Amino acid sequence: MRVLLVEDDEMIGQSLKQALGSNGFSVDWVKDGVLAQSALADGDYACMLLDLGLPKRDGIEVLRKARSMGDHTPVLVLTARDGIDDRINGLDVGADDYILKPYDFRELLARMRAVIRRRDGAAHSVIGSNEVQLDITTREVVVVGERSQLSAREFALLHALLERPGAILSREQLENRIYGWGEEVSSNAVDVLIHGMRRKLGADTIRNVRGLGWRIAAGTPIAARQEEPQ
């Protein structure tokens, strides 16, 4: 899963990028507000981690501009500004959540999962359908009651497909969701990843639409299943 980290402090940025990478995220890291706006316009991110005190353009201005342009990327503000007015302003401009430095990394991960779930329209940590379910917290996939652990890239691939069940995602769209800046991507990387996923999930779970991309068939949503009378 790909995230945008906007942090001008070298030590904080390096440690956070490493920690997020160790937890299965592909991280694009920028250090000023102008680069943040450019990256956000060009990328497809699960969420943005945004510092407020940035060079060139303040984080609040980055956020205000993004929301005015119709960008709905979940934004988690990371800042040392602890004034209540600062927090209210950030939330009113369009932040999804706010966490004060210093923070416990486990709490940061939990808050990231929460804002990503809300974007997916899920109140709980599982997305998908009767046929295929993805647990965002444990990074496991459930197919016909059987759980399998996923690698970081497998998780990112399946999350992208399950966000829009039935929709066809192109090779480029999937690469943008799976890989971060600077990662070498071979021409058949997505094919290899999908081949491995089919071995885990079943040959018909991820379907190829020749010349267009891949899709997961839209099944009965989890929420609809839960609402069925017992």
Order of alpha helices (4+ residues) and beta strands (2+ residues): beta-alpha-beta-alpha-beta-alpha-beta-alpha-beta-alpha-beta-beta-beta-beta-alpha-alpha-alpha-beta-beta-alpha
